[in-house]
Amino acid sequence: MSAVYVVGVGMTAFGQFIQKSMQDMTREAVHAALGDAGIPVSKIEAAYFSNATQGALEGQYMIPGQVALRPLGLEGIPIVNLENACASASTAFAMACKEIRSGDSSVVLAVGAEKMVSPDKLKTMAAFDGAIDVHNRDETIANLLAMSDGMTLPSDALEDTGPRSVFMDVYAAMARFHMMEYGTTQAQIAAVAAKNHDHSVHNERAQFRKSFSVEEVLAARKVCWPLTLPMCSPVSDGASAAILCSEEALKYFDRSRAVKVGASVLVSGTTHSPKQPEQHITRVAALKAYDMAGVAPEDVSVAEVHDATAFGEILQTENLGFCGFGEGGALAASGATRIGGRIPVNPSGGLESKGHPIGATGLGQIFELTQQLRGEAGARQVEGARIAVAENGGGVYEYEEAAACITILEKT
Ligand code: COA
């Protein structure tokens, strides 16, 4: 298979930017990526634009990419709009890789932007409902809740704590199942959140930069038991972009800063029981990606994973093979996933702390890992990073994500 390289990345800060438009944020990320790659906009031959909620929140149901990109001078070229829930941006990255591998283009832009923060919190929260089968919503939620049937919960576990996205209930249900099945504890989930908030203290693009102890995470406001506020990804605005090129086109770029795409895998889920972890959508995608890149989990230096809640990171470190099934909680509590540990996870602060503008998130992971592999991550640098994995999931279908992307990047 022909090689693909990442030769430029750009990212806005993630956070709450009421005054900034989708176009503003897209421009900032794309200009940063072009500057990083050292090319003018005229060199881009195709663009993949990712966004999930602009239709629901601003009425721009169609052509968001053309609207955001034409003012930057991206006209005449193919622009493809992509929506795959929280995995939209890594899907754009995967499709940009395919565009290059097909031989149709040699320099391609993947960009994701999301503007979700609004004074109308309920409208924003309702947008997340679209990432579940809307014709089957109640049954999906009921099945997820039933996964922990028989578990003894604290008396206030299910009380109403105010507006939240349905995904916090989905993740809480998955966490409760994991606690019941494997003995995972709330303190282990809090260890993930404390670690990620510690990491983002060193990330100037993160939405939150305040460190938390495990005790502070546990004592924070409950969102949906066992999840407390610092364990949950916030609502965020932001954009991120990557420029990819073919082996042939690499001669036009600084090869020493290029990062090779070892694998880029997109899969959808399959029907199975939650008691079949080997069938989990992320596990399937990860095995395929490791095989494609010719590497094993032990070879991975650093990972960015989809911690839409702290529990998500526990689940995905297991699926990525960094530990056995059921051991993700203990892995986090051991400190192995901290910068300086055996397998640093989410050095950026992850979605919980860096922020989660859903259509930009996957490319935000690529931004972080590209910096890590170039040795440009400053105080959050993972020393000697050579192989990096990004895991990005989207939506929920039955007991797992509807879409999963795994990207493996390698130092050149
Ligand atoms: N870590 C630390 N602090 C956080 C935080 C986090 N992850 N999220 C919010 N906060 C803080 C804010 O800074 C704010 O602090 P302040 O009062 O001192 O200013 C406070 O909590 C309230 O923040 P706000 O943005 O108003 O959140 P909220 O209370 O309305 O809702 C959630 C919080 C977690 C319920 C909401 O953000 C949510 O539903 N998130 C999930 C989004 C989602 O589903 N994404 C897709 C997942 S796949």
Residues whose N, C-alpha, C, O or C-beta is under 5 A from the ligand:
A	BS01	COA	C86 P163 R164 S165 F167 M168 F208 V223 L229 P230 C232 S233 P234 V235 A308 E352
